[in-house]
């Protein structure tokens, strides 16, 4: 699976949702929704995020910003 940059994907090894930032060698670089440190994910260990997972990430991010935290703590 080589998802397009900007799409949402889930690292099935950790369950973390991330935004696809790029492709480097055999890996896909993911960044947490709302920002943070990127991590490499084996494309065989990822899947496209569901609509519910994307909404959950957006809601957590919006809630954290409203509370003044900037981004949610995972």
N, C-alpha and C positions, 0 to 999 in steps of 0.2 A: 504494500500500500504506500503510495507516494501522494499524500494529501497536498492540496494547494496551500501556498502561503496565505495566512489569514484565517484559515479554517480552524475549527475546534476539534480536538482529538483527546482521547483518554489513553493514558499510559496504563495498560492492563497489569503491569507488574506492580504498580503502586496505587492505582485507582485515581491518580491525579488528572485533572482536566487542564489542558493547556492550549494556547494559541500557537499554531504552526508558524515559526519565524523563518525557517529555511531548511535546506537539506545540505548536509556536509558528509561526503563519503557515503557510507552505508546507513547513516543515522539521520533522524529528523530532529531538529531543534524545537523544543516546546518551551513556552514561557507561561507562567501562571496568568490566569485572567486578571487583569488589573495591574500587571507588572510584577517584577521580581526576577530572580535569577533563572536563566535558561538551563535546561537539562537536555541531554541527548537521549533519544529513545530509539530502540530498534524498531523499524517499521513493522516487523512481524509481531511485536508486542504492543500494538496500538490499534485502536478502532475509532471510528467517527463518533463524536459525542452526540447523544440524543438531544432532542429539543428540550426535554425536561432538565437534563444536565446543564445545558447552556443557560436556561432560565435561572436555575439554581445559582450558577456562578455569577450571573449578572445581578441577581437580587442580593447575594452576599456582598458583592463589591459595592453596590449602591448603599446598602445598609452600613457598611464600614465607613464609607465616605461621609454619610449623614452623621455618624457618631464621631467623626473627626479623626478616624484612624488612618485614612488614606487608602488602605487596602486590607482585606481580611487576613487574619493570621490563621494559617492552616496547621 
